[in-house]
């Protein structure tokens, strides 16, 4: 130990922030750590050190590591749902014209591609979470994906006349395709450009969905 130093000297803290700013900073740092290291390999000590706050300050914002993790998941889930809501709004609000269906499929695929491109490794918190030991926690982590599937299910049921159960299976399948392609791009971003990814997956998905549209579906032709 160098003379005149003391291991008990408090580490430097970041400048004083307003409560909301501090909370946002902690969430950003926690998201980065959870995304790259996984829930089980990150401690509150790690987060406090990276954020340059004391553990008591950290616990005033988030009572536990799980609360902090779920807060991060909720933020990313909100982003995903906003993107999916925008994708299906055209069909839900009408009028529906010929060709709109393919545009909605493309918008759903694009929503997932752009979400993953923007969120980066943080998208794994919704798609590949390692916190699955408890049913309630798993439901919370999967909430955004479940809600996205419900929104898409409703649209598919309306335009195909399939039962909600059948439409739900199609929605999950479409999401799996979009999510899988988006995650592939995250791992290998130089393979296929975002626009090309959206076009290819849309062609594949629309080829199947278009064959299921009910014959009596009424379009408002321009």
BATIMI-925237 format. One record per residue: residue number from 1; residue in one letter; x, y, z of N, C-alpha, C, O in turn. Coordinates in Angstrom, 1 decimal. Each point is the difference from the previous one (the first is absolute). Layout:
BEGIN
PT num residu    n.x    n.y    n.z   ca.x   ca.y   ca.z    c.x    c.y    c.z    o.x    o.y    o.z
PT NUM      A      X      Y      Z      X      Y      Z      X      Y      Z      X      Y      Z
...
This chain:
BEGIN
PT num residu    n.x    n.y    n.z   ca.x   ca.y   ca.z    c.x    c.y    c.z    o.x    o.y    o.z
PT   1      X    0.8   -1.2    0.0   -0.8    1.2    0.0    0.9    1.2    0.0    0.9    0.1    0.8
PT   2      X   -1.2    0.9   -1.6    0.7    1.2   -0.1   -0.2    0.8    1.3   -1.1    0.2    0.5
PT   3      X    2.2    0.4    0.0   -0.1    0.8    1.2   -0.9    1.1   -0.1   -0.1    0.7   -1.1
PT   4      X   -0.7   -0.5    2.1   -0.9    1.2    0.0   -1.3   -0.3   -0.6   -0.9    0.9    0.0
PT   5      X    0.7   -2.2   -0.5   -1.3   -0.3   -0.6   -0.8   -0.9    1.0    0.6   -0.6    0.9
PT   6      X   -1.9    0.5   -1.1   -0.9   -0.7    0.9   -1.1   -0.6   -0.8   -0.7    0.6   -0.7
PT   7      X    0.7   -2.0    0.7   -1.0   -0.7   -0.7   -1.4    0.4    0.3   -1.0   -0.3   -0.7
PT   8      X    0.8    0.8    1.9   -1.3    0.4    0.5   -0.5    1.3   -0.5   -1.2    0.4    0.2
PT   9      X    2.1    0.3   -1.0   -0.4    1.3   -0.6   -1.2   -0.2   -0.9    0.1   -0.8   -0.9
PT  10      X   -1.2    1.5    1.0   -1.2   -0.2   -0.9    0.4    0.3   -1.4    0.8    0.9   -0.3
PT  11      X   -1.3   -1.7   -0.6    0.3    0.2   -1.4   -0.8    1.2   -0.5   -1.0    0.4    0.6
PT  12      X    1.6    0.3   -1.6   -0.6    1.2   -0.5   -1.4   -0.3   -0.5   -0.3   -1.0   -0.6
PT  13      X   -0.6    1.9    0.8   -1.4   -0.1   -0.5   -0.3    1.0   -1.1    0.7    1.0   -0.2
PT  14      X   -1.6   -1.4   -0.7   -0.4    0.8   -1.1   -0.7    1.3    0.5   -0.5    0.0    1.2
PT  15      X    0.5    1.1   -1.9   -0.6    1.2    0.4   -1.5   -0.3    0.5   -0.6   -0.9   -0.5
PT  16      X    0.2    1.7    1.4   -1.4   -0.1    0.5   -1.0    0.2   -1.1    0.1    0.9   -0.8
PT  17      X   -1.1   -1.8    0.7   -1.0    0.0   -1.0   -1.4    0.1    0.6   -0.2   -0.4    1.1
PT  18      X   -0.7    0.9   -1.9   -1.4   -0.1    0.4   -0.4   -1.4    0.1    0.6   -0.9   -0.7
PT  19      X   -1.7    0.6    1.5   -0.4   -1.4    0.2   -0.3   -0.7   -1.3    0.5   -1.2   -0.3
PT  20      X   -1.2    1.8   -0.6   -0.4   -0.6   -1.3    1.2   -0.2   -0.9    0.1   -1.1   -0.7
PT  21      X    0.8    2.0    0.7    1.2   -0.2   -0.8    0.9   -1.1    0.6    0.5   -0.8   -0.8
PT  22      X   -0.4    0.7    2.1    0.8   -1.1    0.6   -0.7   -1.4   -0.4    0.7   -0.9   -0.3
PT  23      X   -2.0    0.9    0.4   -0.7   -1.3   -0.3    0.2   -0.4   -1.4    0.3   -1.1   -0.3
PT  24      X   -0.4    2.1   -0.6    0.3   -0.3   -1.4    1.4   -0.5   -0.3    0.2   -0.9   -0.8
PT  25      X    0.7    1.6    1.5    1.4   -0.4   -0.2    0.2   -1.5    0.5    0.7   -0.8   -0.7
PT  26      X   -1.2    0.5    1.8    0.1   -1.4    0.6   -0.6   -1.0   -1.0    0.5   -1.1   -0.2
PT  27      X   -1.7    1.5   -0.3   -0.7   -0.9   -1.0    0.9   -0.3   -1.2    0.1   -1.1   -0.5
PT  28      X    0.5    2.2    0.0    0.9   -0.2   -1.2    1.2   -0.9    0.3    0.3   -0.9   -0.8
PT  29      X    0.3    1.1    1.9    1.1   -0.8    0.4   -0.4   -1.5    0.3    0.7   -0.9   -0.5
PT  30      X   -1.8    0.8    1.2   -0.5   -1.4    0.3   -0.4   -0.7   -1.3    0.3   -1.2   -0.2
PT  31      X   -0.9    1.9   -0.8   -0.3   -0.6   -1.3    1.2   -0.5   -0.7    0.0   -1.2   -0.5
PT  32      X    1.1    2.0    0.5    1.2   -0.5   -0.6    0.6   -1.2    0.6    0.4   -0.9   -0.6
PT  33      X   -0.4    0.9    2.0    0.6   -1.1    0.7   -0.8   -1.3   -0.1    0.5   -1.1   -0.3
PT  34      X   -1.8    1.3    0.4   -0.9   -1.2   -0.1    0.0   -0.6   -1.4    0.0   -1.2   -0.2
PT  35      X    0.1    2.1   -0.8    0.0   -0.5   -1.4    1.3   -0.8   -0.3   -0.1   -0.9   -0.8
PT  36      X    1.2    1.4    1.3    1.3   -0.6   -0.4    0.4   -1.2    0.9    0.6   -0.9   -0.4
PT  37      X   -1.0    1.0    1.7    0.5   -0.9    1.0   -1.1   -1.0    0.5    0.3   -1.1    0.4
PT  38      X   -1.6    1.5   -0.6   -1.1   -0.9    0.5   -0.3    0.4    1.4    0.8    0.5    0.8
PT  39      X   -2.1   -0.8   -0.4   -0.5    0.4    1.3    0.9   -0.6    1.1    0.3    0.7    1.0
PT  40      X    0.0   -2.0   -1.1    0.6   -0.7    1.1    1.5    0.4    0.2    0.6   -0.3    1.1
PT  41      X    0.0    0.9   -2.1    1.4    0.3    0.1    0.3    1.5    0.4    1.1    0.5    0.0
PT  42      X   -2.2    0.2    0.2    0.1    1.4    0.4   -0.5    0.2    1.4   -1.1   -0.5    0.4
PT  43      X    1.8    1.3    0.4   -0.4    0.3    1.4   -0.3    1.4    0.1    0.3    0.9   -0.8
PT  44      X   -1.0   -0.6    1.9   -0.3    1.4    0.3    1.2    0.8    0.3    0.1    1.2   -0.3
PT  45      X    1.0   -1.9    0.8    1.3    0.7    0.2    0.5    0.4   -1.4    0.6    1.1   -0.1
PT  46      X   -0.7   -2.0   -0.9    0.5    0.4   -1.3   -0.7    1.2   -0.5    0.7    0.9   -0.6
PT  47      X   -2.0   -0.8    0.7   -0.8    1.1   -0.5    0.3    1.3    0.7    0.2    1.0   -0.6
PT  48      X   -0.1   -1.1    2.0    0.3    1.1    0.8    1.4    0.6   -0.4    0.2    1.2   -0.1
PT  49      X    0.8   -2.1   -0.1    1.3    0.5   -0.3    0.1    0.6   -1.4    0.6    1.1   -0.1
PT  50      X   -1.3   -1.7   -0.9    0.0    0.6   -1.3   -0.7    1.4    0.0    0.4    0.9   -0.7
PT  51      X   -1.5   -0.8    1.5   -0.8    1.2    0.0    0.6    1.0    1.0   -0.4    1.2    0.0
PT  52      X    1.4   -1.6    0.8    0.7    0.9    0.9   -1.0    0.5    1.0    0.0    1.2    0.3
PT  53      X   -0.8   -2.1    0.3   -0.9    0.3    1.1    0.2   -1.0    1.1    0.5   -1.1   -0.2
PT  54      X   -0.9    1.5    1.4    0.1   -0.9    1.1   -1.2   -1.0   -0.1   -1.0    0.2   -0.7
PT  55      X    1.2   -1.4    1.3   -1.1   -1.0    0.0   -1.3    0.5    0.6   -1.1   -0.3   -0.5
PT  56      X    1.2    1.1    1.6   -1.2    0.5    0.6   -0.8    0.9   -1.0   -1.2   -0.1    0.0
PT  57      X    1.9    0.9   -0.8   -0.6    0.8   -1.0   -0.7   -0.9   -1.0   -1.1    0.3   -0.5
PT  58      X    1.8   -1.3    0.0   -0.5   -0.9   -1.0   -1.3   -0.7    0.5   -0.9   -0.1   -0.7
PT  59      X    1.0   -0.3    2.0   -1.2   -0.7    0.5   -1.2    0.9    0.3   -1.1   -0.5    0.1
PT  60      X    1.4    1.8    0.0   -1.1    0.9    0.1   -0.8    0.1   -1.3   -1.2    0.3    0.0
PT  61      X    1.9   -0.5   -1.1   -0.7    0.0   -1.3   -0.6   -1.4   -0.3   -1.1    0.0   -0.6
PT  62      X    1.8   -1.0    0.9   -0.4   -1.4   -0.4    0.2   -0.9    1.2    1.2   -0.2    0.4
PT  63      X   -2.2   -0.3    0.2    0.1   -0.8    1.3    0.8   -1.3   -0.2    0.6   -0.5    1.0
PT  64      X   -0.5    0.0   -2.2    0.8   -1.2   -0.3    0.5   -0.1   -1.4   -0.4    0.8   -0.8
PT  65      X    1.3   -1.7    0.6    0.6   -0.2   -1.4   -1.2   -0.4   -0.9    0.0    0.5   -1.2
PT  66      X   -0.9   -1.3    1.6   -1.1   -0.5   -0.8   -0.9    1.2   -0.4   -0.4    0.1   -1.1
PT  67      X    0.1    0.8    2.1   -0.8    1.2   -0.3    0.7    0.8   -1.1   -0.6    0.6   -0.9
PT  68      X    1.9   -0.4    1.0    0.8    0.8   -1.0   -0.1   -0.7   -1.3   -0.2    0.6   -1.1
PT  69      X    0.4   -1.9    1.0    0.0   -0.8   -1.2   -1.3    0.2   -0.7   -0.1    0.2   -1.2
PT  70      X   -1.0   -0.4    2.0   -1.4    0.1   -0.6   -0.3    1.4   -0.5   -0.7    0.2   -0.9
PT  71      X    1.3    0.8    1.6   -0.2    1.4   -0.5    0.6    0.2   -1.3   -0.5    0.7   -0.9
PT  72      X    1.7   -1.3    0.7    0.7    0.1   -1.3   -0.9   -0.7   -1.1   -0.1    0.5   -1.1
PT  73      X   -0.3   -1.7    1.5   -0.9   -0.8   -1.0   -1.2    0.8   -0.4   -0.4    0.0   -1.1
PT  74      X   -0.3    0.6    2.1   -1.2    0.8   -0.3    0.3    1.1   -1.0   -0.8    0.3   -0.9
PT  75      X    1.9    0.4    1.1    0.4    1.1   -1.0    0.1   -0.5   -1.4   -0.5    0.5   -0.9
PT  76      X    1.3   -1.6    0.8    0.2   -0.6   -1.4   -1.3   -0.5   -0.5   -0.3    0.1   -1.2
PT  77      X   -0.5   -0.7    2.0   -1.3   -0.6   -0.4   -1.0    1.1   -0.5   -0.7   -0.2   -1.0
PT  78      X    0.8    1.4    1.7   -0.8    1.1   -0.5    0.4    0.4   -1.4   -0.9    0.3   -0.8
PT  79      X    2.2   -0.2    0.6    0.5    0.4   -1.4   -0.5   -1.0   -1.0   -0.5    0.4   -1.1
PT  80      X    0.5   -1.7    1.4   -0.5   -1.0   -1.0   -1.4    0.2   -0.3   -0.5   -0.1   -1.1
PT  81      X   -0.3    0.2    2.2   -1.5    0.2   -0.2   -0.4    1.2   -0.8   -0.9    0.0   -0.8
PT  82      X    1.6    1.1    1.0   -0.2    1.2   -0.7    0.2   -0.3   -1.5   -0.8    0.5   -0.9
PT  83      X    1.9   -1.2    0.6    0.3   -0.3   -1.4   -1.1   -0.9   -0.6   -0.4    0.2   -1.2
PT  84      X    0.0   -1.2    1.9   -1.1   -0.9   -0.5   -1.3    0.7   -0.2   -0.7   -0.2   -0.9
PT  85      X    0.4    1.0    1.9   -1.3    0.8   -0.1    0.0    0.8   -1.2   -1.1    0.1   -0.7
PT  86      X    2.2    0.6    0.3    0.0    0.8   -1.2   -0.1   -0.9   -1.2   -0.6    0.5   -1.0
PT  87      X    1.1   -1.7    1.0   -0.1   -0.9   -1.1   -1.4   -0.5   -0.3   -0.4   -0.1   -1.2
PT  88      X   -0.4   -0.1    2.2   -1.3   -0.6   -0.2   -1.1    1.1    0.0   -1.2   -0.3   -0.3
PT  89      X    1.5    1.5    0.6   -1.0    1.1    0.1   -0.8    0.2   -1.3   -1.2    0.3    0.1
PT  90      X    1.9   -0.4   -1.3   -0.7    0.2   -1.2   -1.1   -1.0   -0.2   -1.1    0.5   -0.5
PT  91      X    1.2   -1.7    0.8   -1.0   -1.0   -0.2   -1.1    0.2    1.1   -1.2   -0.1   -0.4
PT  92      X    1.6    0.4    1.6   -1.0    0.1    1.1   -0.9    1.3   -0.2   -1.2   -0.1    0.3
PT  93      X    1.8    1.2   -0.8   -0.7    1.2   -0.2   -0.8    0.1   -1.3   -0.9    0.8   -0.1
PT  94      X    1.4   -1.5   -0.9   -0.6    0.0   -1.3    0.1    1.4   -0.7    0.6    0.9    0.6
PT  95      X   -1.2   -0.8   -1.8   -0.5   -1.1   -0.8    1.1   -0.9   -0.5    1.1    0.4   -0.1
PT  96      X   -1.5   -1.7   -0.3    1.0   -0.9   -0.5   -0.1   -0.1   -1.5   -1.1   -0.3   -0.5
PT  97      X    2.2    0.6   -0.2    0.0   -0.1   -1.4    0.9   -1.2   -0.4    0.8   -0.5    0.7
PT  98      X   -1.0    0.1   -2.0    0.8   -1.2   -0.5    1.5    0.4    0.1    0.4    1.1   -0.4
PT  99      X    0.3   -2.0    0.9    1.5    0.2    0.1    0.4    0.5    1.4    1.1   -0.1    0.4
PT 100      X   -2.1    0.5    0.4    0.3    0.5    1.4    0.5   -1.1    0.8    0.9    0.1    0.9
PT 101      X   -1.5   -1.3   -1.1    0.5   -1.2    0.8    1.4   -0.3   -0.1    0.7   -0.2    1.0
PT 102      X   -0.1    0.3   -2.2    1.4   -0.3   -0.2    0.8    1.2    0.7    1.1   -0.3    0.6
PT 103      X   -1.6    1.5   -0.7    0.7    1.1    0.6    0.0   -0.2    1.6    1.0    0.4    0.6
PT 104      X   -2.0   -0.9   -0.1   -0.1   -0.2    1.5    1.0   -1.1    0.4    0.8    0.1    1.0
PT 105      X   -0.7   -1.2   -1.8    1.0   -1.1    0.3    1.4    0.6   -0.1    0.8   -0.2    0.9
PT 106      X   -0.6    1.1   -1.9    1.3    0.6   -0.2    0.3    0.9    1.2    1.1    0.0    0.5
PT 107      X   -2.1    0.7    0.0    0.2    0.9    1.1    0.3   -0.8    1.3    0.8    0.5    0.8
PT 108      X   -1.5   -1.6   -0.6    0.3   -0.8    1.2    1.4   -0.6   -0.1    0.8    0.1    1.0
PT 109      X   -0.4   -0.6   -2.1    1.4   -0.5   -0.2    1.0    1.2    0.3    1.0   -0.2    0.7
PT 110      X   -1.3    1.3   -1.3    0.9    1.2    0.2    0.1    0.4    1.4    1.0    0.4    0.5
PT 111      X   -2.2   -0.5    0.2    0.0    0.4    1.4    1.0   -0.8    0.8    0.7    0.5    0.9
PT 112      X   -0.6   -1.8   -1.1    0.9   -0.9    0.7    1.4    0.3   -0.4    0.9    0.0    0.8
PT 113      X   -0.7    0.2   -2.1    1.4    0.2   -0.5    0.6    1.3    0.6    1.1    0.0    0.4
PT 114      X   -1.9    1.1   -0.5    0.4    1.3    0.5    0.1    0.0    1.6    0.9    0.6    0.5
PT 115      X   -1.8   -1.3    0.1    0.1   -0.1    1.5    1.4   -0.7    0.4    0.7    0.5    0.9
PT 116      X   -0.4   -1.6   -1.5    1.2   -0.7    0.3    1.2    0.8   -0.4    1.0    0.1    0.8
PT 117      X   -1.0    0.5   -2.0    1.1    0.9   -0.4    0.2    1.1    1.0    1.2    0.3    0.4
PT 118      X   -2.3    0.3    0.1    0.2    1.1    1.0    0.3   -0.4    1.4    0.8    0.6    0.6
PT 119      X   -1.4   -1.7   -0.2    0.3   -0.5    1.4    1.3   -0.7    0.1    0.6   -0.1    1.1
PT 120      X   -0.1   -0.5   -2.2    1.2   -0.8    0.1   -0.1   -1.2    0.9   -1.0   -0.7    0.0
PT 121      X    2.0    0.5    0.7    0.0   -1.2    0.9   -1.1    0.1    1.1   -0.3   -1.0    0.6
PT 122      X   -0.2    2.2   -0.4   -1.1    0.1    1.0   -1.3   -0.8   -0.5   -0.8   -0.3    0.9
PT 123      X    0.7    0.1   -2.2   -1.1   -0.8   -0.4   -0.1   -1.4    0.5   -1.0   -0.6    0.1
PT 124      X    2.2    0.1    0.3    0.0   -1.4    0.6   -0.7    0.0    1.3   -0.5   -1.1    0.4
PT 125      X    0.3    2.2    0.3   -0.7    0.0    1.2   -1.5   -0.4   -0.2   -0.6   -0.5    0.9
PT 126      X    0.1    0.8   -2.1   -1.4   -0.5   -0.3    0.0   -1.3   -0.7   -1.0   -0.8    0.2
PT 127      X    2.0    0.5   -1.0   -0.1   -1.2   -0.9    0.8   -1.2    0.6   -0.4   -1.1   -0.3
PT 128      X    1.4    1.4    1.0    0.9   -1.1    0.5    0.3    0.1    1.5    1.2   -0.3    0.4
PT 129      X   -2.1    0.7    0.4    0.3    0.3    1.4    0.4   -1.3    0.7   -0.5   -1.1   -0.2
PT 130      X    1.4    1.3    1.2    0.4   -1.1    0.8   -0.7    0.0    1.3    0.4   -0.8    0.9
PT 131      X   -1.4    1.6   -0.7   -0.8    0.0    1.2   -1.3   -0.7   -0.3   -1.0    0.7   -0.3
PT 132      X    1.0   -2.0    0.5   -1.2   -0.7   -0.3   -0.4   -1.0    1.1   -0.8   -0.9   -0.2
PT 133      X    1.5    1.0    1.3   -0.2   -1.0    1.1   -1.4    0.1    0.7   -0.5   -0.9    0.5
PT 134      X   -0.1    2.1   -0.6   -1.3    0.3    0.7   -1.0    0.3   -1.1    0.2    0.8   -0.8
PT 135      X   -1.4   -1.4    0.9   -1.1    0.2   -1.0   -0.4    1.5    0.0   -0.2    0.5   -1.1
PT 136      X    0.1    0.1    2.2   -0.5    1.4    0.0    1.1    0.9   -0.6   -0.3    0.9   -0.8
PT 137      X    1.5   -1.1    1.1    1.1    0.8   -0.6    0.1   -0.3   -1.5    0.1    0.9   -0.8
PT 138      X   -0.3   -2.2    0.4    0.1   -0.3   -1.4   -1.2    0.7   -0.8    0.2    0.5   -1.1
PT 139      X   -1.3   -0.4    1.7   -1.2    0.6   -0.6    0.3    1.5   -0.2   -0.4    0.6   -1.0
PT 140      X    1.0    0.0    2.0    0.4    1.4   -0.1    1.0    0.3   -1.1   -0.1    1.0   -0.7
PT 141      X    1.1   -1.8    0.6    1.0    0.1   -1.0   -0.6   -0.2   -1.4    0.4    0.7   -0.9
PT 142      X   -1.3   -1.6    0.8   -0.6   -0.3   -1.3   -1.3    0.9   -0.3   -0.6   -0.3   -1.0
PT 143      X    0.3    1.2    1.9   -1.2    0.8   -0.2   -0.1    0.7   -1.3   -1.0   -0.1   -0.7
PT 144      X    2.1    0.8    0.3   -0.1    0.8   -1.2   -0.2   -0.9   -1.2   -0.8    0.3   -0.9
PT 145      X    1.5   -1.4    0.8   -0.1   -0.9   -1.1   -1.4   -0.6    0.0   -0.6   -0.2   -1.1
PT 146      X    0.0   -0.1    2.2   -1.4   -0.5    0.1   -1.0    1.0   -0.5   -0.9   -0.3   -0.7
PT 147      X    1.1    1.5    1.1   -0.9    1.1   -0.4    0.1    0.3   -1.5   -1.0    0.2   -0.7
PT 148      X    2.2   -0.3    0.2    0.2    0.2   -1.5   -0.7   -1.1   -0.7   -0.6    0.3   -1.0
PT 149      X    0.7   -1.5    1.5   -0.6   -1.1   -0.7   -1.6    0.1    0.0   -0.6   -0.3   -1.0
PT 150      X    0.1    0.8    2.1   -1.4    0.3    0.1   -0.5    1.0   -1.0   -1.0   -0.2   -0.7
PT 151      X    1.8    1.3    0.6   -0.4    1.0   -1.0    0.0   -0.5   -1.4   -1.0    0.2   -0.8
PT 152      X    2.0   -1.0    0.4    0.1   -0.6   -1.3   -1.1   -1.0   -0.2   -0.5   -0.2   -1.1
PT 153      X    0.2   -0.6    2.1   -1.0   -1.0    0.0   -1.4    0.6   -0.4   -0.7   -0.6   -0.9
PT 154      X    0.4    1.7    1.5   -1.3    0.6   -0.2   -0.1    0.4   -1.5   -1.0   -0.2   -0.6
PT 155      X    2.1    0.8    0.1   -0.1    0.5   -1.4   -0.1   -1.2   -1.0   -0.8    0.0   -0.9
PT 156      X    1.6   -1.1    1.2    0.0   -1.1   -0.9   -1.4   -0.7    0.0   -0.5   -0.5   -1.0
PT 157      X   -0.1    0.4    2.2   -1.3   -0.6    0.1   -1.1    0.7   -0.8   -0.8   -0.6   -0.6
PT 158      X    0.9    2.0    0.7   -1.0    0.8   -0.7    0.1   -0.2   -1.6   -1.0   -0.1   -0.6
PT 159      X    2.2    0.0    0.1    0.2    0.0   -1.4   -0.1   -1.4   -0.6   -0.2   -0.2   -1.2
PT 160      X    0.4   -0.8    2.0    0.0   -1.4   -0.5   -1.2   -0.8    0.4   -0.3   -1.0   -0.6
PT 161      X   -0.4    1.5    1.6   -1.2   -0.8    0.6    0.5   -1.2    0.7   -0.9   -0.9    0.3
PT 162      X    2.1    0.7    0.0    0.5   -1.1    0.8   -0.4    0.3    1.4   -0.2    1.1    0.5
PT 163      X    0.1   -2.2    0.3   -0.3    0.1    1.4    1.2    0.8    0.7    1.1    0.0   -0.6
PT 164      X   -1.4    0.5    1.8    1.1    0.7    0.7    1.1   -1.0    0.3    1.2    0.4    0.0
PT 165      X   -1.5   -1.6    0.3    1.0   -1.0    0.3    0.9   -0.2   -1.3    1.3    0.0    0.2
PT 166      X   -1.9   -0.2   -1.3    0.8   -0.2   -1.2    0.8    1.3   -0.4    1.2   -0.1   -0.4
PT 167      X   -1.8    1.2    0.5    0.6    1.3   -0.3    1.2    0.2    1.0    1.0    0.6   -0.4
PT 168      X   -1.2   -1.0    1.6    1.0    0.1    1.0    1.3   -0.8   -0.3    1.1    0.5    0.2
PT 169      X   -1.3   -1.7   -0.8    1.1   -0.8   -0.4    0.7    0.7   -1.1    1.3    0.0   -0.1
PT 170      X   -2.0    0.6   -0.9    0.6    0.7   -1.1    0.8    1.2    0.5    1.1    0.3   -0.5
PT 171      X   -1.7    0.4    1.4    0.7    1.2    0.6    1.3   -0.4    0.6    1.0    0.7   -0.2
PT 172      X   -1.0   -1.7    1.0    1.2   -0.4    0.7    1.1   -0.5   -1.1    1.2    0.3    0.1
PT 173      X   -1.7   -0.9   -1.2    0.9   -0.5   -1.0    0.6    1.2   -0.7    1.2    0.0   -0.3
PT 174      X   -2.1    1.0    0.0    0.5    1.2   -0.7    1.1    0.7    0.9    1.0    0.5   -0.5
PT 175      X   -1.3   -0.3    1.7    0.9    0.6    1.0    1.3   -0.8    0.0    1.1    0.6    0.1
PT 176      X   -1.2   -1.9    0.0    1.3   -0.8    0.0    0.8    0.2   -1.2    1.2    0.1    0.1
PT 177      X   -1.8    0.1   -1.3    0.7    0.2   -1.2    0.7    1.4    0.1    1.2    0.1   -0.3
PT 178      X   -2.0    0.9    0.6    0.6    1.4    0.1    1.0    0.1    1.1    1.1    0.6   -0.3
PT 179      X   -1.3   -1.2    1.4    0.9    0.1    1.1    1.3   -0.8   -0.3    1.1    0.5    0.3
PT 180      X   -1.2   -1.7   -0.9    1.1   -0.7   -0.4    0.9    0.7   -1.0    1.2    0.0    0.1
PT 181      X   -1.8    0.6   -1.1    0.7    0.7   -1.0    0.7    1.2    0.6    1.2    0.3   -0.3
PT 182      X   -1.9    0.4    1.2    0.5    1.2    0.6    1.2   -0.3    0.9    1.0    0.7    0.0
PT 183      X   -1.1   -1.8    0.7    1.1   -0.4    0.9    1.2   -0.5   -0.8    1.1    0.2    0.4
PT 184      X   -1.4   -0.9   -1.5    1.1   -0.4   -0.9    0.8    1.2   -0.4    1.2    0.0   -0.1
PT 185      X   -1.9    1.1   -0.3    0.7    1.2   -0.4    0.8    0.6    1.1    1.1    0.6   -0.2
PT 186      X   -1.6   -0.7    1.4    0.7    0.5    1.2    1.4   -0.7    0.1    1.0    0.6    0.3
PT 187      X   -1.0   -1.9   -0.5    1.2   -0.8    0.1    0.9    0.2   -1.2    1.2   -0.1    0.1
PT 188      X   -1.8    0.2   -1.3    0.8    0.1   -1.2   -0.6    1.2   -0.8   -0.6   -0.2   -1.1
PT 189      X    0.9    1.4    1.5   -0.6    1.2   -0.6    0.4    0.3   -1.4   -0.7    0.7   -0.7
PT 190      X    1.8   -1.3    0.2    0.5    0.2   -1.3   -0.6   -1.0   -1.0    0.2    0.2   -1.2
PT 191      X   -1.0   -1.2    1.6   -0.5   -1.0   -0.9   -1.0    0.6   -0.9    0.1   -0.1   -1.3
PT 192      X   -1.2    0.7    1.8   -1.1    0.5   -0.8   -0.4    1.3    0.6   -0.2    0.2    1.2
PT 193      X    0.0    0.8   -2.0   -0.4    1.3    0.4   -1.4    0.0    0.6   -0.8   -0.9   -0.3
PT 194      X    0.4    1.9    1.2   -1.3    0.0    0.6   -1.1    0.0   -1.0   -1.0   -0.8    0.2
PT 195      X    1.0    1.6   -1.2   -1.1    0.1   -1.0   -0.1   -1.3   -0.7   -1.2   -0.4   -0.3
PT 196      X    2.3   -0.2   -0.1   -0.1   -1.3   -0.7   -0.5   -1.1    0.9   -0.8   -0.8   -0.4
PT 197      X    1.1    0.8    1.7   -0.5   -0.9    1.0   -1.5    0.1    0.1   -0.7   -1.0   -0.1
PT 198      X    0.2    2.2    0.2   -1.4    0.2    0.1   -0.7   -0.5   -1.3   -1.1   -0.7    0.1
PT 199      X    1.6    1.0   -1.2   -0.6   -0.4   -1.3    0.0   -1.5   -0.1   -1.1   -0.6   -0.4
PT 200      X    2.1   -0.1    0.7    0.1   -1.5   -0.2   -1.0   -0.7    1.0   -0.7   -0.8   -0.4
PT 201      X    0.7    1.2    1.6   -0.8   -0.6    1.0   -1.5    0.3   -0.3   -0.9   -0.8    0.2
PT 202      X    0.6    2.0   -0.7   -1.3    0.4   -0.4   -0.5   -0.9   -1.1   -1.2   -0.4    0.0
PT 203      X    2.0    0.2   -1.0   -0.4   -0.8   -1.1   -0.3   -1.4    0.5   -1.0   -0.6   -0.5
PT 204      X    1.8    0.0    1.3   -0.2   -1.3    0.6   -1.3   -0.1    0.8   -0.8   -0.9   -0.2
PT 205      X    0.6    1.9    1.1   -1.2    0.0    0.8   -1.3    0.3   -0.8   -1.0   -0.7    0.2
PT 206      X    1.1    1.7   -1.0   -1.2    0.4   -0.8   -0.5   -1.1   -0.9   -1.2   -0.2   -0.3
PT 207      X    2.1   -0.6   -0.3   -0.3   -1.1   -0.8   -1.0   -0.9    0.7   -0.8   -0.6   -0.6
PT 208      X    1.0    0.4    1.9   -0.8   -0.9    0.7   -1.3    0.7    0.5   -1.1   -0.6   -0.1
PT 209      X    1.2    1.8    0.6   -1.2    0.7    0.6   -1.0    0.3   -1.1   -1.2   -0.1    0.2
PT 210      X    1.7    0.5   -1.4   -0.9    0.5   -1.0   -0.9   -1.2   -0.5   -1.1    0.2   -0.4
PT 211      X    1.6   -1.4    0.5   -0.8   -1.2   -0.4   -1.1   -0.3    1.0   -0.9   -0.8   -0.2
PT 212      X    0.9    1.5    1.4   -1.0   -0.3    1.0   -1.0    1.1    0.2   -1.0   -0.1    0.7
PT 213      X    1.1    1.2   -1.5   -1.0    1.1    0.1   -1.3   -0.5   -0.5   -0.1   -0.6   -1.0
PT 214      X   -0.9    0.9    1.8   -1.4   -0.5   -0.3   -0.5    0.6   -1.3    0.2    1.1   -0.3
PT 215      X   -0.9   -1.9   -0.5   -0.5    0.5   -1.3   -1.0    1.1    0.1    0.0    0.9   -0.9
PT 216      X   -0.7   -0.8    2.0   -1.0    1.1    0.1    0.5    1.2    0.7   -0.8    0.9    0.4
PT 217      X    2.1   -0.8   -0.2    0.6    1.2    0.7   -0.3    1.2   -0.9    0.4    0.0   -1.1
PT 218      X   -0.9    1.1    1.7   -0.4    1.2   -0.7    1.1    1.0    0.0    0.4    0.4    1.1
PT 219      X    0.1   -0.1   -2.3    1.0    1.1   -0.1   -0.7    1.3   -0.4   -1.0    0.0   -0.6
PT 220      X    1.6    1.1    1.0   -0.4    1.3   -0.6    1.0    0.4   -1.1    1.0    0.5    0.3
PT 221      X   -1.4   -0.8   -1.5    0.9    0.2   -1.1    0.1    1.5   -0.3   -1.0    0.8    0.1
PT 222      X    2.2   -0.4   -0.4    0.2    1.5   -0.3   -0.7    0.4   -1.3    0.1    1.1   -0.4
